[in-house]
Structure formats: C-alpha cells, structure tokens
Amino acid sequence: MHDPDPPFRPVRRREGYLPLEDLGLIGDGTTTALVGLDGSISWLCLPRFDAEPLFCGLLDHARGGHFTLAPEDLVEARQRYEPDTGVLTTELRSPTGLVRITDALALRTGADLTDDTPAGRSELVRSAVVLAGHVRLRADLEPRGGAQTRGLFSGLEVRPLRRPDLRLHLRSNRPLAGLHSTHDLHQGERLDLVLSWGRFHRHHRLDTDATLRATADAWRRWMKHFDYDGPEEPLVRRAAITLKLCDDWANGSLVAAPTSSLPAPIGGIRNWDYRYAWIRDAAFAVFALRRIGFRGEADAFLGWVLDAFEYSGQPRIMYDLRGGPVPDEVEDSELEGYQRSAPVRWGNGAADQRQHDVYGEILDCADQWLRSGGEIQTELWASLANLADAAERAWRQPDQGIWEVRSEGRVFTYSAGLCQVALDRAAQMGERLGLPGRIAQWRASADQLRQLILEQSWDENGQTLSAHLDGGGVLDASLLALPLRHVVPADHPRMVATTTAIAERLSAGGGLVYRYLHKESPDGLAGDEGAFVLCSFWLVDNLIGQGRIQDAEELYASLCARVSPLGLLSEQINPVTGEFMGNFPQAFSHIGIIASGVNLARAKAGGQG
C-alpha cells in the first residue's frame, strides 16, 4: 500500500535478501540504483542501465557488492520519497538514536527533464543526519570483485578490480581512511558521501544540500506538466516518476525494468535481463504518458522507435538503449541469484525471436508520431510500407508470441491481431495523408483479418476467443489487449465472453490474473510463475469498455493497494503471499496504473477510455 508517511517497521531478510517491496528506486536518466530499507544500495550499474553492475548484492548478498550506510544494531526503518521527486529518504532507528539518509542520483542545477539531453551529474549522493540521540554509523563501499583505493586530497580514488574502465571518486565531509569506516554521530551531526564517475567535481565545494535541492527542484519542475484528475492520483503521480526513472533521457528509449534475473518464482529459472528497450513497452508507455501531460517523453519514445527501426533496417522486438542489437544471453555462474535463484543472466536470448506483434508496434508508433505533428521522410515511409506488406503475410506463420515462449512456435491470436494493427495503421496513414502504397489492399486485408480472428480463434464450447488462431479454447491474457489496440471492440459479444472466461479460468485470486496456465500452454521452461500484474490492469480496461464501471473501480483499487509503501510494483505477484516476483520495478506495471486510471476517469466523466 502506497503510504507517503509510512510507519517504522522491522527490517526483514530471507536467505540474506530484502523483499523487493523494501527497495526504493533512484535514477538520473542514465542509470538507476536500488536503495534498501536497511540503508544498503544493492544494485547500481555504471555508467549506464545496461552496463555491468558495480553493486549487485541484489543477486548475491555475499559476493555481489553493495554500498551500505546504516547504524549498528538497526532496529526498524521506513522509507519515503520527497514529494514529486526521485529523491529518497530512509529513516533508521537504532537502540540509541534515529538517523535519516537522503539518497539521489544527482541532477544538474537548472536541469530541464523535458529536454532530450543528459541531466545527470554522474554522482550518487548519500547524506545522513542524526535526528535524535546518537548513532554509530557504518559506511561500507564494496564493488563486486573488490577495489583498489588511493588517497587523494579530495577523498579516495576507487578502482574496481572487475571494471578497469571505471575510475570512481569518493568524497566526504569527514575523513575517510578507506572503503570501510565507522562514525560516531550525535543529534544534528551528519555524514555526507558522494560517489562520482565520469567527469569529476573533485575540487568543487562539497555541498550535498545544494545538490539534493537542485535535484528535487528539477523533478518538481518536470512534474508541473502532470495532468490527471482521477482515482489514486498520488499513486499515478508516483507511477509517472517511476516510468521517467526507467527512461533513458538522452536517447528516448525505455528499459522494461532496470534489473536483471530477479526470479519469477523464487527458486525457479525464469530469470531474465530486462535492461533493454522492447518496442511493445515503448508503444504502451507512449500512450500512457501522453494522456497525463508528458508529450515530450511520448514523442521521444516514438522518435527512438523509428530511428532504431531505420538504423537496423529490420524490425526487432528489442534493442539496446542506443538502438543497437541486444547482447547475447550468457549465464553468470559466480552469482548465486536473488534468494539463491540461479541462473543469473546478462543479455537476452529472446532478442532474435520471431514475434509478429512487432509489425503492429512499429506502425502504430509511426501513426502516433504523425498524429502528434511528426514527419516521416519518403525513405522511411517506403520501409514502413514494406513492413505492412510483410505483416500481411507474417500472421499465417508461427512465432514465439508476446510472452516470448521458448517452446515451438504457434500462430498466436495476439500476434495476428497486431499484424491487423500494422495493416490498419498503414492504411490510416496512407488514407489520411495521401501517401503512396497498397492502401486499399491494406484496408481490405485489415478488415478481413479482424473478422478472421473473431471467427477462427473462437471456441464455441468454451465460449471464448483462444490463444491460438486455430481455436481450441486455450486461454491467454494477451487477448485482453486486443481492444486496447483497437483490433476488437471491448463490448463485442465475443470479447465480453472472453473477458469473463479469462477472469474465471486464469484467476489467481484477489483480482490477480495469470498470463496463461502452463499445463495448457507449455512454454518450454520448467515450473510455474506468479500473476502478471499488467494483465489485471488490462482486465480493468476491458470492464470499463463493457460498461462495468463499478467492477472496474473495485478491481483497480485492489490492484493499487498491492503496491509497495513507496508506490512501486514488480512484474509479477505471488498470489498466495502477495510478495513481489520478477524484475523490479517493472515499467509495464506502472503503465497499467496510469492507463487504467485515465480510462476510469474518462468513463466516469462520460468520455471514452
């Protein structure tokens, strides 16, 4: 439950790891860090989201490395964000006193977060002040693999042994004998630590208050663009900031999540690297952010998608943050994994999968780009037209689908639906702007494919559309996204029946929904998984489209109540315990908070969702 003024609570660990709900996210548009309720930073990739982590105690508490600032004999703690910012405070209580730590990845003074330019200072700021009593504050900086240090006039030079490319600099307002130190502090006294990389500010005055103030001011200026009047407004505000934290501000791309290999479930092998940009995630993010006032971010994502497609010359389902190919997937045998859930993976093997929804994602982004005032040059339109032609053929062929199954491909209904989107958007652009191409044929094919989906995937016995185009009654929650992409109206009788079937047969309880049932839909991987958060928000959207506003409101409220005290969500939720599973925080889940909130607000106001 999101709580802007949370109570103190004991610090919990399992197998040496904090629950994901007890982690907060900070970032600067180039990278992010996870700050624990215990004062530890267990995740930080430098210098970028997708670089090798400097600290990855999140994936091996003993060997992964961390940057901990905490009182000895910690009793209880609480975390909260400074309102409308990415600045995080953690208050930690020991038997003798109370200390507050303020953490941020610093932003430049006067930074405008709507610009497509880097805004970070390449600095991690950790500022601790004793609020009551006295504390013995421990500061431990341990990069993965260890580090060599050298004393400088302005602090310590830190050379991580695994990362000879990184030259770090640690400054403090107090003397530092090394990477491990203890400080006895009384009420009102403070310890400031600044870890820098890239361009250093070694000889600048150490003024963490000014840096933190400038960072908070930059966030609040950005949030002045926020435009939303609907349910769960404080949580929607936080979701917008979380998406911005997952955004590569200079490139316009968006990581699916800033982490890798967080398991779903614990002990399983479904551990993937999500620090890359999926075309479908960007498409959903564009739609959500534009509707709450952030047109600049939406346009940047759209431009990035078109640039990546044009640069690669072929449709890929994901790219690295600069629009290049995603690294090959490798396993890291040195790390035990979160709560001993091996393997840890870097790179993503799904990057080369055949997923036909990418045709619709790219052409939908192109359509949105044009509708927002963008232009498409002749050469790019020729490539997009070829993409529409390819989609006209591709839907008949098996692929790995939206969920990136690692089993033999099938002809997925959702994939066919997004090929219909590709044809429909290409036809719309051509009709609206008089562009050259097979406009009439695309329109006819789009209409035929929509009708074919309704007929061929329909299972009369189960009274539902099916996961596969050959029918059979196997359910998949991706069917709930067909109305969101305007393939099938939400209130079409067969979509209404499908919504009912998914809510009943894929229910994980408490409003949660599984993506699919593994016994019915083998995906080539051992074990089951948790409930997929975004699918429940899709269910909200379908209920709205069917006029079931009260049911949608109740489900939306129950989902929002599942967020962490900081307002964050993971990819999946354990339906038995309510614990978070999978990579965290997950951009898709926060897109759901925003999109469903907007749809509810518009429906209650008498407009369309």
C-alpha angles and dihedrals in degrees: 000000000000109000122176089195105033125183122246114266136182117268110251127202133180119196085348095306133112116233112257089245088068095060128093128203126228127174149159104213092268102060141351139220132207116225118199130219085245093061095258127131102212099169131045127141116199136240093351142014093260099042123107108283119257088200120026104156082135086077099034117014093194102043107015099082133236145192108231128185111175143128119260115256094024111201106177142340147186136203135208139162123243101252115277094358144095090237112116130202125198120191115201126190125205126181089267106037154345126256130186120210120197115200131189142151094234126243127206119265108267093010115170107213092196090068119095090234135099111273101178127105093212088245135125110206121201115178121179125188127178110236098184139005118347133298138194100227120203121206116191124173113185119166115201107275094016131268144241118234136200126191116240132183088253099042135287132335109217122200112187109216093221093046111049087164090067122081109186130188124202118198130181142176087234131054115277118206092181145319092302119057142150125215128194106214133178131202111306095015121117146197118211122193127182122186112196135187134175110016107019130215091203098147098034118108111273103238109156093170091060092045093049091045092051090048093051091046091054091052093048092050089054092049091057085081090061110118116181135127109179147089122325091013096171091052093047088053090053091046090055091053091047091054089048088053088055091050124099096223098199098046100033093231126129129219115226086226131342093237141069135218101005100155130241100222117014108256093021131112098234091110115140139172109245099175093112137083119263116198092222093052090052091050093053092042092053091054093048099045096046090055093058098047105273101118093149093062091043092052091046091054091048092049091048092052092052092045092050092048092047093047096048094043090216136064113264124182092223140012137188115262093272093050096261130123119294115248119258115269115259133173122234107216093183094071122069095210131237107317087353094301104148144218109062110201135199120193122018126260093199090071091091096043122121107247114164095196088079090078091061094041094055096044092045089053090049090051092049090047091055093045090054092056100270125139131226118208122226095256093051092047089053089055091047091050089052087051091055090050089051092050089053088063102029101067091072092060127081118254139170095259133218092305093055096232116199094215130087112306126256136191097265119203091221092053090051088048092056090048085056087052090052092053094043095050093045089051092047093051092046094047094045098046103027093242121171120257145081091309099154092045092050090051093049092046092048091052092046093048092050090054092044091054091052092049108035099041093046116111111201095194094052094035092226145102109256134233090242129050092237090066120227099152097260107149129224125177090222086081086074088067094061093086091045089059091044094245095124126010113251090232096051106124093240092049091049089052091047091051090053092048093050093047090053106033100035095040116133091186131261094051093304121132133203118225089231139326111267094214090057096037112033110199101190095259131100122245136020130272141216132267113294108235100210092055090063090054088050087055089054090053093051092050089052091050089052093052095251093131099156092050089048092050092051093048092046091051092049091051093048089051088062096066120109120263086265092053096253131137135199128217095262140014128217100239093207100049102018090232121147120255135186130020116347137249094013116205092209092059093053090046085059092053091053101040097046092045091053092046092051093047092051094045092051090048090053096254132114122276 
